[in-house]
């Protein structure tokens, strides 16, 4: 096995086999800690959602019990898991680029009926956030409608704080309200 290309394929095959074995072992031996009467939600979150926050959620929530699934937020990993019928219920930390990919393959559910009138409704968020959590989806009659397919988390907006008196003293015009990066 002196050919570097063959060696690389061999090593990648070994890693893939190990990942498959470890993933299968986890799936078979995972603990069923779901309290009676609650529905399990598996969260795939490569960012490492804090266990403390998850414990608080599980104590407060009366119908759901969330658990973190080991893995990453790698788009290919998620697509392969979905194709194999083993996708997590919730995917954490999806970029806007990946939202369209996941939507195109039918991986994302229409959350609109579940969020209307709640604090998670698109109407509750700034338009810049709203555009990232909604997509046009055809209704059964073929008419395109804007539907919610994600819930925002860790949303940040940048802003500038400046000393107005100092700007005036130096005769510098203040930043314009429409300033962008």
Steps between C-alpha positions, in 0.01 A plus 500: 500500500760748392261699283407814704152515345424141607636565846281807538191303389588221744536742793176680411322163478624406848378833642161463328462147638591615852254790479228259384572256784512772767183667368318166490618414851372835629166454325451149642620575855361850553318548826127546495467775759170627367255547786159336467264700279768713334615491139874473431663763280853439377705813440799487268716787614867515411531827691455313826171624640553524874368214709393751767266677255368166379430385857309823568298451180417141595383605849281779361356315199202277576468309171852477359833359616803619302831315473819596320604260224875467455612634164579813314307754299678382185249531216606173335469306828149633552393425142634144522326442836176629348533275194554204734193586707701597810490880495476687829173674581671836544811618322689772684697780348390494138644773280268681261678330208423155643138587571431512126682170442306327778175655375564385143537135610190517720688468828338799673145498632258787456487653848252775408188337649686440826647848544219733388410730788801398710832667579660268241284627213692674219293811567664524844845554344676776311470463120872418473442196722166414340662455157738239644230281656238497225491367143247484220332158499227395257159424650314189384333719236844607371484858629826616660470615861759632744533238775712474814750213496740603778502664842773758557755454776802709594391786275733796518480847356796732475475862599721801557512701820667837464556809712280764338662788694847399384386478138343847528808643673727371220246614239463146363163395361341213697464157338206494260196298605530281186866409567583144394814292502 
